[in-house]
Amino acid sequence: MASSLQNEVHLPLIDISQFQLELERGEPNELQNHCSVTSVKEACKERGMFRLVNHAIPQNLLQHVESVSHQLFSMPPEAKERAAACKAKNGYTKFPTNEVLVFNDLPNSNSIPEVCKKIWSLPDEETAAICRETIETFATAILDLAQTTNKIILASLGLDVDTFYRSDFKKNTGNLAINHYSCEGRICSEEAALPPHTDLCCFTILYQANQEGLQIRSKEGKWLNVKPLSDSFVVFIGDCLKVWTNGIYHSADHRVVYSGWKDRISIALFINFLEQKEIWAPAHLVDDEDHKRLYRPFTLSQLLEEFVKSWGSTEPRSMFIDRFAGI
């Protein structure tokens, strides 16, 4: 195995169950009293990643959504193409190295039933109903997990959790992406199944289904292997949250490489600001000496315009954010 796969990053394990009691009591600022909040802060500053355990999403639900995903991607191309996505919106897209099914604007849209109905059309109504229910149940569970994760991130910054969650994050939406990578035609152990990139969103919650291949780039430029851990989720800080924290938190550069798997399924939830919301670091995270304001305000819509303009280029995604640097 190539040397780049021999270097493993050790992500802190954040037991999310210990935070839930304060949230159930309506005391979100008590999250700051947990010792693991310090681990979240250090991880977000240095790696832009941490790992969630004891998340309360049932193991059988994870197994069911994996099974549905494998079933989906094993269907004939014409069935998947019935739900072909338009301009990266809801639906199915085939890329050179992988294929993906996306459900956008959750929980505010009907994308899951609409896409499932297209793929599992008549006479497969019963199958469509089962698959739709599985994906909807999983989506609800991971959106709840994202809400708690969001509040933990705010607590790690030392902010008033309730105030900033309600003002900046409560109306955020999620895009759920089910990814499939195949070993077909792959012979190189370091071949990129997903090229290096940062996520444009606030943060991503990823389930990688016990499959290797995920790597993160260290600040020194070294690729490190993120080992799968059963029944856990990996959280990535995205570009928009990097901006919102005034560069305090690091946007994780990551990729997927072929590492001997036959077929690889991963499921990612991307949490996004509303497209017209102004993204602007709060004054609490800005000062005139150590943390001067790094970015001028912009909207997610403006950021996506820059991304679309550069579609197909080799320019790092971080450059899209850098276009908004300076005041």
Number of C-alpha atoms within 10 A of each C-alpha: 10 10 9 14 20 11 15 14 16 12 18 16 17 21 15 18 13 14 22 16 13 13 15 9 9 11 13 22 19 16 24 22 12 14 9 20 21 15 17 23 23 17 19 24 18 15 22 24 27 22 21 22 18 15 20 12 16 12 10 9 15 17 13 15 22 21 14 18 20 17 11 19 20 12 12 9 10 10 16 22 15 17 21 21 18 10 9 12 16 23 26 24 20 15 10 7 17 15 15 19 26 25 27 22 20 21 17 11 12 13 20 22 17 15 24 25 20 17 21 22 15 11 8 11 13 12 16 20 14 13 24 21 16 18 24 18 13 19 21 13 16 23 21 14 18 20 15 18 19 19 24 24 21 23 25 22 21 16 18 15 22 16 13 15 17 10 9 17 18 13 14 19 21 26 22 27 20 23 21 22 22 16 16 9 7 16 11 13 15 18 14 16 22 18 14 17 18 19 19 25 22 22 28 24 25 21 24 24 19 15 19 20 24 22 23 25 18 16 12 6 9 12 22 20 23 20 19 17 17 13 19 21 26 20 23 27 28 26 26 26 24 24 27 21 23 21 21 18 25 23 29 27 27 21 19 21 22 23 22 17 13 12 13 20 20 19 21 21 26 25 27 22 22 18 16 11 15 17 20 20 20 14 10 10 18 17 10 7 7 8 13 13 22 19 20 15 16 18 17 19 15 14 17 14 13 16 18 11 9 14 10 8 10 9 12 13 19 17 12 19 19 13 12 16 14 11 8
